[in-house]
Amino acid sequence: MSIIELAGLAVALSMDAFAASVCKGLSEKKFDIKKALTVGGFFGFFQALMPLLGYFLGSSVIEYIASIDHWLVFGLLSYIGVNMIIGAAKDNDESIDASVDFKGMIVLSFATSIDALAAGISLAFMKVNIYFSVLLIGIVTFLVCIAGVRIGNVFGAKYKKGAEIIGGIVLIFIGLKILVEHLISG
């Protein structure tokens, strides 16, 4: 996986957290950098932790499923992508609590990073440098979420759905590219 593909994966995985960050910023009359850094820190940490856990889970079973790993990667990334697109297309008027208390942020960060666990399993099949990968995913998510709080503060929920749809499409195309490359070379 190239650095550009990995960066695309990182951005795509960060879209759920971005959407939640936008919602956190909606409630603020004035941009609060401390709040933005807190939101970015929580989401960035969990978006890095979950693929690391997924990678080790995937690595433990890779020898048993190596012959179909490209199909699994395609399936997992497509599943995540389609769910992101469907979730964005639904008319959700649910409001996210504007607070950044520890318990609430842990729950929200975990919930928005479940897809990163599945992506980590996929990364195990691709034999990437997992430590660099999770570092990049965490940093990208951190920065995207800070921007999300700011965007939510300035523009409101206008871009939330679009970001989730684009993230879902990117994940599907990454999975498709891996599948096609494997089928052509294999």
Backbone as JSON Lines, residues from 0, in Angstrom:
{"i":0,"aa":"M","n":[0.86,-1.18,0.0],"ca":[0.0,0.0,0.0],"c":[0.9,1.23,0.0]}
{"i":1,"aa":"S","n":[0.67,2.12,-0.96],"ca":[1.49,3.32,-1.07],"c":[1.11,4.33,0.02]}
{"i":2,"aa":"I","n":[1.96,5.32,0.2],"ca":[1.69,6.37,1.19],"c":[0.42,7.14,0.82]}
{"i":3,"aa":"I","n":[0.19,7.33,-0.47],"ca":[-1.02,8.05,-0.9],"c":[-2.26,7.23,-0.58]}
{"i":4,"aa":"E","n":[-2.21,5.92,-0.83],"ca":[-3.35,5.05,-0.51],"c":[-3.57,5.02,1.0]}
{"i":5,"aa":"L","n":[-2.49,4.96,1.75],"ca":[-2.6,4.94,3.21],"c":[-3.19,6.26,3.71]}
{"i":6,"aa":"A","n":[-2.77,7.37,3.13],"ca":[-3.33,8.67,3.51],"c":[-4.82,8.72,3.15]}
{"i":7,"aa":"G","n":[-5.19,8.17,1.99],"ca":[-6.6,8.11,1.61],"c":[-7.41,7.28,2.59]}
{"i":8,"aa":"L","n":[-6.84,6.15,3.01],"ca":[-7.49,5.31,4.01],"c":[-7.66,6.08,5.31]}
{"i":9,"aa":"A","n":[-6.62,6.79,5.72],"ca":[-6.67,7.56,6.97],"c":[-7.76,8.62,6.91]}
{"i":10,"aa":"V","n":[-7.84,9.33,5.81],"ca":[-8.87,10.37,5.65],"c":[-10.25,9.72,5.65]}
{"i":11,"aa":"A","n":[-10.41,8.63,4.9],"ca":[-11.71,7.97,4.84],"c":[-12.15,7.47,6.22]}
{"i":12,"aa":"L","n":[-11.22,6.87,6.96],"ca":[-11.57,6.37,8.28],"c":[-11.92,7.5,9.25]}
{"i":13,"aa":"S","n":[-11.37,8.67,9.02],"ca":[-11.61,9.79,9.94],"c":[-12.96,10.47,9.71]}
{"i":14,"aa":"M","n":[-13.7,10.09,8.69],"ca":[-14.93,10.82,8.34],"c":[-16.03,10.7,9.4]}
{"i":15,"aa":"D","n":[-16.19,9.55,10.04],"ca":[-17.18,9.45,11.12],"c":[-16.8,10.39,12.26]}
{"i":16,"aa":"A","n":[-15.52,10.37,12.61],"ca":[-15.04,11.25,13.68],"c":[-15.16,12.71,13.27]}
{"i":17,"aa":"F","n":[-14.91,12.99,11.99],"ca":[-15.07,14.35,11.47],"c":[-16.51,14.81,11.64]}
{"i":18,"aa":"A","n":[-17.46,13.95,11.27],"ca":[-18.88,14.3,11.39],"c":[-19.25,14.58,12.85]}
{"i":19,"aa":"A","n":[-18.74,13.76,13.76],"ca":[-19.02,13.98,15.18],"c":[-18.36,15.28,15.65]}
{"i":20,"aa":"S","n":[-17.18,15.58,15.12],"ca":[-16.47,16.81,15.48],"c":[-17.23,18.04,15.0]}
{"i":21,"aa":"V","n":[-17.79,17.94,13.8],"ca":[-18.61,19.04,13.27],"c":[-19.77,19.29,14.23]}
{"i":22,"aa":"C","n":[-20.39,18.22,14.69],"ca":[-21.51,18.37,15.62],"c":[-21.07,18.99,16.94]}
{"i":23,"aa":"K","n":[-19.88,18.64,17.39],"ca":[-19.35,19.26,18.62],"c":[-19.17,20.76,18.41]}
{"i":24,"aa":"G","n":[-18.72,21.15,17.22],"ca":[-18.5,22.57,16.94],"c":[-19.78,23.36,16.73]}
{"i":25,"aa":"L","n":[-20.87,22.67,16.37],"ca":[-22.15,23.34,16.11],"c":[-22.65,24.12,17.31]}
{"i":26,"aa":"S","n":[-22.41,23.59,18.48],"ca":[-22.99,24.18,19.69],"c":[-22.21,25.38,20.2]}
{"i":27,"aa":"E","n":[-21.05,25.61,19.67],"ca":[-20.2,26.69,20.16],"c":[-20.48,27.99,19.43]}
{"i":28,"aa":"K","n":[-20.66,29.06,20.19],"ca":[-20.83,30.37,19.57],"c":[-19.48,30.92,19.13]}
{"i":29,"aa":"K","n":[-18.44,30.49,19.82],"ca":[-17.09,30.95,19.51],"c":[-16.19,29.71,19.47]}
{"i":30,"aa":"F","n":[-15.27,29.67,18.52],"ca":[-14.36,28.53,18.39],"c":[-13.49,28.42,19.64]}
{"i":31,"aa":"D","n":[-13.42,27.22,20.21],"ca":[-12.63,26.95,21.41],"c":[-11.52,25.97,21.05]}
{"i":32,"aa":"I","n":[-10.29,26.45,20.96],"ca":[-9.16,25.6,20.54],"c":[-8.92,24.46,21.53]}
{"i":33,"aa":"K","n":[-9.13,24.7,22.82],"ca":[-8.95,23.64,23.81],"c":[-9.93,22.49,23.56]}
{"i":34,"aa":"K","n":[-11.18,22.85,23.27],"ca":[-12.2,21.84,22.98],"c":[-11.84,21.1,21.69]}
{"i":35,"aa":"A","n":[-11.4,21.83,20.67],"ca":[-11.02,21.21,19.4],"c":[-9.85,20.25,19.59]}
{"i":36,"aa":"L","n":[-8.86,20.63,20.39],"ca":[-7.71,19.74,20.65],"c":[-8.13,18.51,21.44]}
{"i":37,"aa":"T","n":[-9.05,18.68,22.37],"ca":[-9.55,17.54,23.15],"c":[-10.3,16.57,22.24]}
{"i":38,"aa":"V","n":[-11.18,17.08,21.41],"ca":[-11.95,16.24,20.49],"c":[-10.99,15.53,19.53]}
{"i":39,"aa":"G","n":[-10.05,16.27,18.94],"ca":[-9.07,15.68,18.03],"c":[-8.22,14.62,18.71]}
{"i":40,"aa":"G","n":[-7.83,14.88,19.95],"ca":[-7.01,13.92,20.69],"c":[-7.73,12.61,20.96]}
{"i":41,"aa":"F","n":[-8.97,12.7,21.41],"ca":[-9.74,11.48,21.66],"c":[-9.95,10.67,20.39]}
{"i":42,"aa":"F","n":[-10.45,11.34,19.35],"ca":[-10.73,10.63,18.11],"c":[-9.45,10.11,17.47]}
{"i":43,"aa":"G","n":[-8.39,10.91,17.46],"ca":[-7.12,10.47,16.88],"c":[-6.56,9.25,17.58]}
{"i":44,"aa":"F","n":[-6.63,9.25,18.91],"ca":[-6.12,8.11,19.68],"c":[-6.89,6.83,19.35]}
{"i":45,"aa":"F","n":[-8.22,6.91,19.36],"ca":[-9.02,5.71,19.1],"c":[-8.9,5.25,17.64]}
{"i":46,"aa":"Q","n":[-8.81,6.2,16.71],"ca":[-8.67,5.81,15.31],"c":[-7.3,5.17,15.06]}
{"i":47,"aa":"A","n":[-6.33,5.43,15.9],"ca":[-5.03,4.76,15.79],"c":[-5.03,3.43,16.54]}
{"i":48,"aa":"L","n":[-5.66,3.4,17.69],"ca":[-5.69,2.18,18.52],"c":[-6.45,1.04,17.85]}
{"i":49,"aa":"M","n":[-7.6,1.33,17.3],"ca":[-8.45,0.27,16.76],"c":[-7.82,-0.47,15.58]}
{"i":50,"aa":"P","n":[-7.18,0.2,14.61],"ca":[-6.55,-0.58,13.55],"c":[-5.36,-1.39,14.05]}
{"i":51,"aa":"L","n":[-4.7,-0.89,15.09],"ca":[-3.6,-1.66,15.68],"c":[-4.14,-2.96,16.27]}
{"i":52,"aa":"L","n":[-5.24,-2.87,16.99],"ca":[-5.87,-4.08,17.54],"c":[-6.34,-5.0,16.42]}
{"i":53,"aa":"G","n":[-6.96,-4.42,15.39],"ca":[-7.42,-5.2,14.25],"c":[-6.27,-5.88,13.51]}
{"i":54,"aa":"Y","n":[-5.15,-5.18,13.4],"ca":[-3.97,-5.72,12.73],"c":[-3.49,-6.98,13.45]}
{"i":55,"aa":"F","n":[-3.38,-6.91,14.77],"ca":[-2.9,-8.07,15.52],"c":[-3.92,-9.21,15.5]}
{"i":56,"aa":"L","n":[-5.19,-8.86,15.49],"ca":[-6.22,-9.89,15.35],"c":[-6.11,-10.55,13.98]}
{"i":57,"aa":"G","n":[-5.97,-9.75,12.94],"ca":[-5.84,-10.27,11.57],"c":[-4.56,-11.07,11.38]}
{"i":58,"aa":"S","n":[-3.47,-10.61,11.99],"ca":[-2.19,-11.32,11.87],"c":[-2.25,-12.7,12.48]}
{"i":59,"aa":"S","n":[-3.09,-12.87,13.49],"ca":[-3.16,-14.17,14.16],"c":[-3.87,-15.22,13.32]}
{"i":60,"aa":"V","n":[-4.65,-14.78,12.31],"ca":[-5.39,-15.75,11.48],"c":[-4.96,-15.74,10.02]}
{"i":61,"aa":"I","n":[-3.95,-14.93,9.69],"ca":[-3.6,-14.72,8.28],"c":[-3.17,-16.0,7.57]}
{"i":62,"aa":"E","n":[-2.45,-16.88,8.25],"ca":[-1.97,-18.1,7.59],"c":[-3.12,-19.02,7.17]}
{"i":63,"aa":"Y","n":[-4.25,-18.89,7.85],"ca":[-5.39,-19.74,7.55],"c":[-6.25,-19.22,6.39]}
{"i":64,"aa":"I","n":[-6.12,-17.93,6.11],"ca":[-6.99,-17.35,5.09],"c":[-6.22,-16.58,4.02]}
{"i":65,"aa":"A","n":[-4.93,-16.84,3.89],"ca":[-4.08,-16.1,2.94],"c":[-4.59,-16.21,1.49]}
{"i":66,"aa":"S","n":[-5.19,-17.32,1.14],"ca":[-5.63,-17.5,-0.25],"c":[-6.84,-16.63,-0.61]}
{"i":67,"aa":"I","n":[-7.54,-16.14,0.39],"ca":[-8.72,-15.3,0.1],"c":[-8.61,-13.92,0.75]}
{"i":68,"aa":"D","n":[-7.41,-13.55,1.21],"ca":[-7.27,-12.29,1.93],"c":[-7.68,-11.08,1.12]}
{"i":69,"aa":"H","n":[-7.42,-11.07,-0.18],"ca":[-7.8,-9.94,-1.03],"c":[-9.32,-9.77,-1.08]}
{"i":70,"aa":"W","n":[-10.04,-10.88,-1.07],"ca":[-11.49,-10.82,-1.05],"c":[-11.98,-10.28,0.3]}
{"i":71,"aa":"L","n":[-11.32,-10.69,1.37],"ca":[-11.69,-10.2,2.71],"c":[-11.44,-8.71,2.83]}
{"i":72,"aa":"V","n":[-10.29,-8.25,2.34],"ca":[-9.97,-6.82,2.38],"c":[-11.03,-6.05,1.59]}
{"i":73,"aa":"F","n":[-11.32,-6.51,0.38],"ca":[-12.34,-5.86,-0.44],"c":[-13.68,-5.86,0.28]}
{"i":74,"aa":"G","n":[-14.06,-7.0,0.83],"ca":[-15.34,-7.11,1.53],"c":[-15.43,-6.19,2.74]}
{"i":75,"aa":"L","n":[-14.39,-6.19,3.56],"ca":[-14.4,-5.36,4.77],"c":[-14.46,-3.87,4.42]}
{"i":76,"aa":"L","n":[-13.57,-3.43,3.51],"ca":[-13.54,-2.02,3.17],"c":[-14.83,-1.6,2.45]}
{"i":77,"aa":"S","n":[-15.37,-2.46,1.62],"ca":[-16.63,-2.15,0.94],"c":[-17.78,-2.07,1.94]}
{"i":78,"aa":"Y","n":[-17.8,-2.99,2.88],"ca":[-18.84,-3.0,3.91],"c":[-18.79,-1.7,4.72]}
{"i":79,"aa":"I","n":[-17.6,-1.32,5.14],"ca":[-17.44,-0.07,5.89],"c":[-17.9,1.11,5.04]}
{"i":80,"aa":"G","n":[-17.43,1.14,3.79],"ca":[-17.78,2.24,2.9],"c":[-19.27,2.35,2.64]}
{"i":81,"aa":"V","n":[-19.92,1.22,2.35],"ca":[-21.36,1.23,2.1],"c":[-22.11,1.69,3.35]}
{"i":82,"aa":"N","n":[-21.69,1.22,4.52],"ca":[-22.35,1.64,5.76],"c":[-22.19,3.14,5.99]}
{"i":83,"aa":"M","n":[-21.02,3.69,5.65],"ca":[-20.82,5.13,5.79],"c":[-21.77,5.89,4.86]}
{"i":84,"aa":"I","n":[-21.89,5.41,3.63],"ca":[-22.77,6.07,2.66],"c":[-24.23,5.98,3.09]}
{"i":85,"aa":"I","n":[-24.65,4.8,3.53],"ca":[-26.03,4.62,4.0],"c":[-26.31,5.49,5.22]}
{"i":86,"aa":"G","n":[-25.35,5.51,6.15],"ca":[-25.51,6.33,7.34],"c":[-25.63,7.81,7.01]}
{"i":87,"aa":"A","n":[-24.87,8.26,6.03],"ca":[-24.93,9.67,5.62],"c":[-26.24,9.98,4.91]}
{"i":88,"aa":"A","n":[-26.76,9.0,4.18],"ca":[-27.98,9.22,3.41],"c":[-29.23,9.25,4.29]}
{"i":89,"aa":"K","n":[-29.15,8.61,5.45],"ca":[-30.3,8.61,6.36],"c":[-30.5,10.03,6.9]}
{"i":90,"aa":"D","n":[-31.73,10.36,7.16],"ca":[-32.04,11.67,7.73],"c":[-31.97,11.55,9.24]}
{"i":91,"aa":"N","n":[-30.8,11.77,9.78],"ca":[-30.62,11.7,11.23],"c":[-30.64,13.1,11.81]}
{"i":92,"aa":"D","n":[-31.6,13.36,12.66],"ca":[-31.64,14.64,13.35],"c":[-31.12,14.49,14.77]}
{"i":93,"aa":"E","n":[-30.42,13.39,15.02],"ca":[-29.91,13.16,16.36],"c":[-28.84,14.21,16.67]}
{"i":94,"aa":"S","n":[-28.89,14.72,17.86],"ca":[-27.89,15.71,18.23],"c":[-26.85,15.06,19.11]}
{"i":95,"aa":"I","n":[-25.63,15.44,18.88],"ca":[-24.53,14.93,19.68],"c":[-24.26,15.92,20.79]}
{"i":96,"aa":"D","n":[-24.11,15.42,21.99],"ca":[-23.84,16.25,23.14],"c":[-22.6,17.1,22.87]}
{"i":97,"aa":"A","n":[-22.68,18.37,23.16],"ca":[-21.57,19.3,22.88],"c":[-20.44,19.18,23.88]}
{"i":98,"aa":"S","n":[-20.66,18.51,25.0],"ca":[-19.61,18.44,26.02],"c":[-18.48,17.52,25.57]}
{"i":99,"aa":"V","n":[-17.33,17.72,26.18],"ca":[-16.15,16.89,25.89],"c":[-15.69,16.18,27.16]}
{"i":100,"aa":"D","n":[-16.66,15.76,27.98],"ca":[-16.31,15.05,29.2],"c":[-15.7,13.69,28.86]}
{"i":101,"aa":"F","n":[-14.88,13.19,29.75],"ca":[-14.09,11.98,29.51],"c":[-14.97,10.79,29.12]}
{"i":102,"aa":"K","n":[-15.98,10.5,29.91],"ca":[-16.83,9.33,29.64],"c":[-17.54,9.45,28.3]}
{"i":103,"aa":"G","n":[-18.11,10.59,28.03],"ca":[-18.82,10.79,26.77],"c":[-17.9,10.69,25.56]}
{"i":104,"aa":"M","n":[-16.69,11.24,25.68],"ca":[-15.75,11.19,24.56],"c":[-15.21,9.78,24.34]}
{"i":105,"aa":"I","n":[-15.03,9.02,25.4],"ca":[-14.58,7.62,25.25],"c":[-15.62,6.84,24.46]}
{"i":106,"aa":"V","n":[-16.87,6.97,24.85],"ca":[-17.94,6.23,24.18],"c":[-18.05,6.66,22.71]}
{"i":107,"aa":"L","n":[-18.06,7.96,22.45],"ca":[-18.19,8.47,21.09],"c":[-16.97,8.09,20.25]}
{"i":108,"aa":"S","n":[-15.78,8.18,20.84],"ca":[-14.55,7.82,20.11],"c":[-14.53,6.35,19.75]}
{"i":109,"aa":"F","n":[-14.95,5.5,20.68],"ca":[-15.02,4.07,20.4],"c":[-16.03,3.79,19.3]}
{"i":110,"aa":"A","n":[-17.19,4.41,19.4],"ca":[-18.26,4.16,18.42],"c":[-17.85,4.58,17.01]}
{"i":111,"aa":"T","n":[-17.12,5.67,16.9],"ca":[-16.73,6.15,15.57],"c":[-15.5,5.44,15.03]}
{"i":112,"aa":"S","n":[-14.87,4.59,15.84],"ca":[-13.65,3.93,15.37],"c":[-13.81,2.43,15.14]}
{"i":113,"aa":"I","n":[-15.01,1.92,15.22],"ca":[-15.24,0.49,14.98],"c":[-14.8,0.11,13.57]}
{"i":114,"aa":"D","n":[-15.08,0.97,12.59],"ca":[-14.66,0.68,11.22],"c":[-13.14,0.6,11.1]}
{"i":115,"aa":"A","n":[-12.43,1.32,11.95],"ca":[-10.97,1.28,11.93],"c":[-10.45,-0.08,12.4]}
{"i":116,"aa":"L","n":[-11.2,-0.76,13.26],"ca":[-10.82,-2.11,13.69],"c":[-10.83,-3.05,12.48]}
{"i":117,"aa":"A","n":[-11.89,-2.98,11.69],"ca":[-11.98,-3.81,10.49],"c":[-10.9,-3.44,9.49]}
{"i":118,"aa":"A","n":[-10.61,-2.15,9.37],"ca":[-9.54,-1.72,8.46],"c":[-8.19,-2.26,8.93]}
{"i":119,"aa":"G","n":[-7.99,-2.34,10.23],"ca":[-6.75,-2.9,10.77],"c":[-6.59,-4.36,10.41]}
{"i":120,"aa":"I","n":[-7.69,-5.1,10.41],"ca":[-7.64,-6.5,9.97],"c":[-7.2,-6.54,8.51]}
{"i":121,"aa":"S","n":[-7.74,-5.65,7.7],"ca":[-7.35,-5.57,6.3],"c":[-5.87,-5.24,6.15]}
{"i":122,"aa":"L","n":[-5.37,-4.34,6.98],"ca":[-3.96,-3.96,6.92],"c":[-3.05,-5.15,7.21]}
{"i":123,"aa":"A","n":[-3.49,-6.05,8.06],"ca":[-2.69,-7.24,8.36],"c":[-2.49,-8.09,7.12]}
{"i":124,"aa":"F","n":[-3.5,-8.17,6.29],"ca":[-3.4,-8.97,5.06],"c":[-2.51,-8.3,4.02]}
{"i":125,"aa":"M","n":[-2.38,-6.99,4.11],"ca":[-1.57,-6.24,3.15],"c":[-0.11,-6.13,3.59]}
{"i":126,"aa":"K","n":[0.19,-6.6,4.78],"ca":[1.56,-6.6,5.31],"c":[2.2,-5.22,5.24]}
{"i":127,"aa":"V","n":[1.5,-4.23,5.77],"ca":[2.03,-2.86,5.84],"c":[2.8,-2.67,7.14]}
{"i":128,"aa":"N","n":[3.55,-1.59,7.22],"ca":[4.19,-1.21,8.48],"c":[3.08,-0.64,9.37]}
{"i":129,"aa":"I","n":[2.62,-1.44,10.3],"ca":[1.44,-1.06,11.08],"c":[1.71,0.14,11.98]}
{"i":130,"aa":"Y","n":[2.92,0.28,12.49],"ca":[3.2,1.38,13.4],"c":[3.17,2.71,12.66]}
{"i":131,"aa":"F","n":[3.74,2.75,11.48],"ca":[3.66,3.97,10.66],"c":[2.21,4.22,10.26]}
{"i":132,"aa":"S","n":[1.51,3.15,9.89],"ca":[0.12,3.28,9.45],"c":[-0.78,3.86,10.53]}
{"i":133,"aa":"V","n":[-0.69,3.32,11.74],"ca":[-1.57,3.82,12.81],"c":[-1.16,5.22,13.25]}
{"i":134,"aa":"L","n":[0.13,5.52,13.17],"ca":[0.57,6.88,13.48],"c":[-0.04,7.86,12.48]}
{"i":135,"aa":"L","n":[0.02,7.52,11.21],"ca":[-0.56,8.38,10.18],"c":[-2.07,8.5,10.35]}
{"i":136,"aa":"I","n":[-2.75,7.39,10.6],"ca":[-4.2,7.42,10.8],"c":[-4.55,8.3,12.0]}
{"i":137,"aa":"G","n":[-3.8,8.16,13.08],"ca":[-4.07,8.97,14.28],"c":[-3.84,10.45,14.05]}
{"i":138,"aa":"I","n":[-2.74,10.79,13.38],"ca":[-2.43,12.2,13.11],"c":[-3.45,12.82,12.16]}
{"i":139,"aa":"V","n":[-3.77,12.09,11.1],"ca":[-4.76,12.6,10.14],"c":[-6.1,12.81,10.84]}
{"i":140,"aa":"T","n":[-6.53,11.85,11.63],"ca":[-7.81,11.99,12.34],"c":[-7.78,13.16,13.3]}
{"i":141,"aa":"F","n":[-6.68,13.32,14.02],"ca":[-6.52,14.43,14.96],"c":[-6.72,15.76,14.22]}
{"i":142,"aa":"L","n":[-6.03,15.93,13.11],"ca":[-6.1,17.18,12.35],"c":[-7.48,17.39,11.71]}
{"i":143,"aa":"V","n":[-8.04,16.31,11.15],"ca":[-9.36,16.39,10.52],"c":[-10.41,16.77,11.56]}
{"i":144,"aa":"C","n":[-10.29,16.24,12.76],"ca":[-11.28,16.52,13.8],"c":[-11.17,17.95,14.34]}
{"i":145,"aa":"I","n":[-9.96,18.45,14.44],"ca":[-9.81,19.86,14.83],"c":[-10.49,20.73,13.77]}
{"i":146,"aa":"A","n":[-10.23,20.41,12.51],"ca":[-10.89,21.14,11.43],"c":[-12.4,20.96,11.5]}
{"i":147,"aa":"G","n":[-12.86,19.77,11.86],"ca":[-14.3,19.5,11.96],"c":[-14.97,20.37,13.01]}
{"i":148,"aa":"V","n":[-14.33,20.51,14.16],"ca":[-14.9,21.38,15.21],"c":[-14.99,22.81,14.68]}
{"i":149,"aa":"R","n":[-13.94,23.24,14.0],"ca":[-13.94,24.61,13.44],"c":[-15.02,24.76,12.36]}
{"i":150,"aa":"I","n":[-15.1,23.8,11.48],"ca":[-16.1,23.86,10.41],"c":[-17.51,23.83,11.0]}
{"i":151,"aa":"G","n":[-17.72,22.99,12.0],"ca":[-19.02,22.95,12.66],"c":[-19.36,24.29,13.28]}
{"i":152,"aa":"N","n":[-18.36,24.93,13.86],"ca":[-18.55,26.23,14.47],"c":[-18.89,27.3,13.43]}
{"i":153,"aa":"V","n":[-18.25,27.22,12.26],"ca":[-18.43,28.26,11.24],"c":[-19.59,27.96,10.3]}
{"i":154,"aa":"F","n":[-19.66,26.74,9.8],"ca":[-20.61,26.42,8.73],"c":[-21.78,25.56,9.15]}
{"i":155,"aa":"G","n":[-21.73,24.97,10.3],"ca":[-22.81,24.1,10.72],"c":[-22.7,22.73,10.07]}
{"i":156,"aa":"A","n":[-23.8,22.04,9.96],"ca":[-23.83,20.65,9.51],"c":[-23.85,20.52,7.98]}
{"i":157,"aa":"K","n":[-23.61,21.59,7.27],"ca":[-23.73,21.6,5.81],"c":[-22.87,20.52,5.13]}
{"i":158,"aa":"Y","n":[-21.65,20.26,5.64],"ca":[-20.72,19.36,4.96],"c":[-20.66,17.96,5.56]}
{"i":159,"aa":"K","n":[-21.38,17.71,6.61],"ca":[-21.29,16.43,7.32],"c":[-21.62,15.24,6.4]}
{"i":160,"aa":"K","n":[-22.75,15.28,5.75],"ca":[-23.17,14.16,4.9],"c":[-22.22,13.95,3.73]}
{"i":161,"aa":"G","n":[-21.82,15.03,3.11],"ca":[-20.9,14.93,1.98],"c":[-19.57,14.29,2.36]}
{"i":162,"aa":"A","n":[-19.05,14.65,3.52],"ca":[-17.78,14.08,3.97],"c":[-17.91,12.58,4.21]}
{"i":163,"aa":"E","n":[-19.02,12.15,4.81],"ca":[-19.21,10.72,5.06],"c":[-19.37,9.95,3.76]}
{"i":164,"aa":"I","n":[-20.08,10.51,2.81],"ca":[-20.27,9.84,1.52],"c":[-18.94,9.71,0.78]}
{"i":165,"aa":"I","n":[-18.17,10.77,0.74],"ca":[-16.86,10.72,0.08],"c":[-15.95,9.71,0.78]}
{"i":166,"aa":"G","n":[-15.95,9.7,2.1],"ca":[-15.15,8.72,2.85],"c":[-15.54,7.29,2.51]}
{"i":167,"aa":"G","n":[-16.83,7.03,2.42],"ca":[-17.31,5.69,2.06],"c":[-16.88,5.29,0.66]}
{"i":168,"aa":"I","n":[-16.98,6.2,-0.27],"ca":[-16.57,5.92,-1.66],"c":[-15.07,5.64,-1.73]}
{"i":169,"aa":"V","n":[-14.27,6.42,-1.01],"ca":[-12.82,6.19,-1.0],"c":[-12.5,4.79,-0.48]}
{"i":170,"aa":"L","n":[-13.14,4.37,0.59],"ca":[-12.88,3.03,1.14],"c":[-13.25,1.94,0.13]}
{"i":171,"aa":"I","n":[-14.37,2.09,-0.53],"ca":[-14.79,1.09,-1.53],"c":[-13.76,1.02,-2.65]}
{"i":172,"aa":"F","n":[-13.29,2.16,-3.13],"ca":[-12.32,2.16,-4.22],"c":[-10.96,1.6,-3.8]}
{"i":173,"aa":"I","n":[-10.55,1.84,-2.57],"ca":[-9.29,1.24,-2.09],"c":[-9.44,-0.28,-2.08]}
{"i":174,"aa":"G","n":[-10.55,-0.77,-1.55],"ca":[-10.79,-2.22,-1.54],"c":[-10.84,-2.8,-2.93]}
{"i":175,"aa":"L","n":[-11.51,-2.12,-3.85],"ca":[-11.6,-2.57,-5.24],"c":[-10.23,-2.6,-5.91]}
{"i":176,"aa":"K","n":[-9.43,-1.58,-5.67],"ca":[-8.08,-1.52,-6.24],"c":[-7.24,-2.7,-5.76]}
{"i":177,"aa":"I","n":[-7.3,-3.0,-4.48],"ca":[-6.53,-4.13,-3.92],"c":[-7.0,-5.43,-4.53]}
{"i":178,"aa":"L","n":[-8.3,-5.61,-4.66],"ca":[-8.84,-6.83,-5.26],"c":[-8.39,-6.97,-6.7]}
{"i":179,"aa":"V","n":[-8.53,-5.93,-7.49],"ca":[-8.15,-5.97,-8.9],"c":[-6.65,-6.24,-9.06]}
{"i":180,"aa":"E","n":[-5.82,-5.55,-8.25],"ca":[-4.36,-5.78,-8.33],"c":[-4.02,-7.23,-8.03]}
{"i":181,"aa":"H","n":[-4.67,-7.8,-7.02],"ca":[-4.38,-9.18,-6.66],"c":[-4.84,-10.15,-7.74]}
{"i":182,"aa":"L","n":[-6.02,-9.93,-8.29],"ca":[-6.54,-10.81,-9.33],"c":[-5.7,-10.74,-10.61]}
{"i":183,"aa":"I","n":[-5.21,-9.56,-10.94],"ca":[-4.38,-9.4,-12.13],"c":[-3.0,-10.03,-11.94]}
{"i":184,"aa":"S","n":[-2.41,-9.81,-10.75],"ca":[-1.06,-10.34,-10.51],"c":[-1.06,-11.8,-10.08]}
{"i":185,"aa":"G","n":[-2.18,-12.29,-9.57],"ca":[-2.24,-13.64,-9.02],"c":[-2.63,-14.65,-10.0]}
